[in-house]
Amino acid sequence: MTAQTDALTRAARVRLMIFDVDGVLTDGSLHFNPDGEVMKTFNVLDGHGMKLLQGAGVMTAIISARQSPIVLRRAADLGIAHVMQGIHDKREAFEELLRTTQTDAAHCGFVGDDVIDLPILTRVGFAASVPNGHAEVRSRVHYVTQAGGGRGAARELCDFILRAQGAYDAAIASYLS
C-alpha cells in the first residue's frame, strides 16, 4: 500500500478532526498590540473547509497550548463546540475529548506542527502536519499538507478527508447549482 493510499484509508475513518492553532490554523507568527495582547490571523478558506467537514457529519475540535480569546471567537464563528486551550499535556486533553465525544482514537484525526503535538499525533488514526512543521513531527504523520499553516493547510486537509469519505461532491453541490 502506498503512503497516499494509506492516508486516504485512514482519512476515510475520521469522525472527529482536531486542529492545533499556532502554526496550523495560523502561520505561527505572534503579533502583539501595544497593550500586549496577541493578535492572530486566520484563513477564511480553512474556516469554510471546517464548516464543510461539519456539514458532512465530521466533528471538529481545537486543542492548543496557548490561551487566546480570539481562538474562542473564531471557534464560535465556525461552530466548533470542543475547544481546549492552555493545554500543555495534550495527551490528557485528547483523552478527555475522546470521553466527551465518545469517539475512539482510531476514528480521530489531528493536525499539529511541533513536538508538543506528538502525544496526540502518535495515537490518532489519521495524523497530519504542515510542511513547515518540525521534522520530528513530519516524520511521524500519515499526511503532510502542501499548503502552509494559516495558508490553506486546514482546508486542504478538510477537502482530503471529504474526498476520502466520498463526501466532497455532496459538500460543494449547493455551490454548483
N, C-alpha and C positions, 0 to 999 in steps of 0.2 A: 504494500500500500504506500502511495506517495505521501509526502508531508501535506500537500494540498488536499488530497482525498481524506486523510486522517482529520485535518482541521475541519473540513466540511461535515464529516460524520459526527464529530464532536459538537460542532455548532448546531447541528440539527436537533440535538438533545437539550439545548438550553431552554430553560423555563424561567430563569432568573439571571439577568445580566447586571453585574455590579461594576461600577466605574470608580476609579480613583479620580481625584480632581487635578491637583497641580502636576503638570507635565502630561496629562491625558486630556482632560476637558479644557485645560488652558495650556499655553505653551511653556509653562513652568516659571515664567517671569513673575516677580512680585513687585508691584508698583505701590509706593506709599504716598498718600496725600500729605499735606502739611500737618495734619493732626495725627499722623502716624497710622492711619487706617490703611489696610491693604486693599488695593483695587485689583480685580481680575477681569480678564476679557474672555468671553465665551463665544463660540462659533455657532451661528444660527443653524447651519447645516447639521451639526452634531445634535442640537436640540430637536430638530424635526425628525432626525433618524430615531431618536429615543421615543418620540411620540408614535412613529410608525411601528416600532417594535412593540410598544404597549398596545397599540391597536390590533396587533396580531396575537395578543394574549401572552406576551413575554413580560414578566415583571421587571422593573428596573430599580436599582438601588445605588447609593453612594456610600463609600467608606473612605474617609480621608483623615490623615494625621493632623492636618491643620484645622483650626476652628475659624469659620468666617460667616458672618451674617449674610453676605452676598450669595454664598452657596445655598443657604436655606431659601433665599428669594428665588434663585434660579431653579432649584428643585421644585418649589411650589408652582412656578410658572409652567414647568414641564409635567406636573402631576406625579413626581417621584415621591412615593409615600415613605420609603425607607432611607433615611439619611442619618449616617453615623459620622460625627466629626470629632476632632480632638482625640483620635484613636491612635495610640502608639503600639498597642498589642492588637494587630489586625486579625490575628488568629482567633482571639476571644470574640471580637466583634463579628467575625464571619460565623462562628458557631452560634452566636445569639441571633444573627439574621436567619440562619437555617432553621432555628427553632421557631422564630416569629413567623416565617413564611411557610413553614412545614415543607421545606424543599430539601432534597438530597443534594450533596455536594456534586455528584456526578451530573446533575441537571443544572448546574450553575456555570456561568462564565464570569471571568473577571479580567479587566484590563488595567495594568499597572505599569510603572516605569522605573521603580527603584527597588533596592533590596528590602526595604520595609514592606513591600508588597509580596515578597516570596512566600510567607506563610499561607497566603490565600492562593496565589498562583500555582503552588505545588499541590493543592487539594481539589481544585475545581476540575470539572470535566472538560472545560474549554478555557485555556489560558492565552491571553494576548498581551502584546506590548506595542509600543510605538517605536519608530526607527531611532529616535534619539534617547530611548530608554537605556539604562545601564546594561553593559554587556552581560553581566551575571543574570539579569532578568531575560534579556532577549534569547539567551542560550537555553532557557528552560521553558519557553512557551510554545504553544502549538501554532501561533499565528503572529506575525509582525506586520503591522499596517504599513502601507506605503506613505500615507499622509501622516504628518507630524501631529503631536499633541496640540490641541487647540486650533488645529488647521484642517479639520475634517476626519481625524482618526476615528472618533466615536461614530460618525456617520458611516464610514467605510465598514466598521465592524457591524453596525446595525444592519446595513444592506447585506453583508456577508451572511449573517445569521438568518435574515429573512429569505435569502436565496437558498440557503442550506435547508431550510424548513419548507421550501416550496410556497412561501407566502409573499414573495416580493411583488409579483404581478398584481395580486389582490390588494396589497398595501398601497400601490400607486394608481390603481384602476380609476379611482374617482377624479384624479387629476388629468386623465386622458379622455374623459367623456365630455 
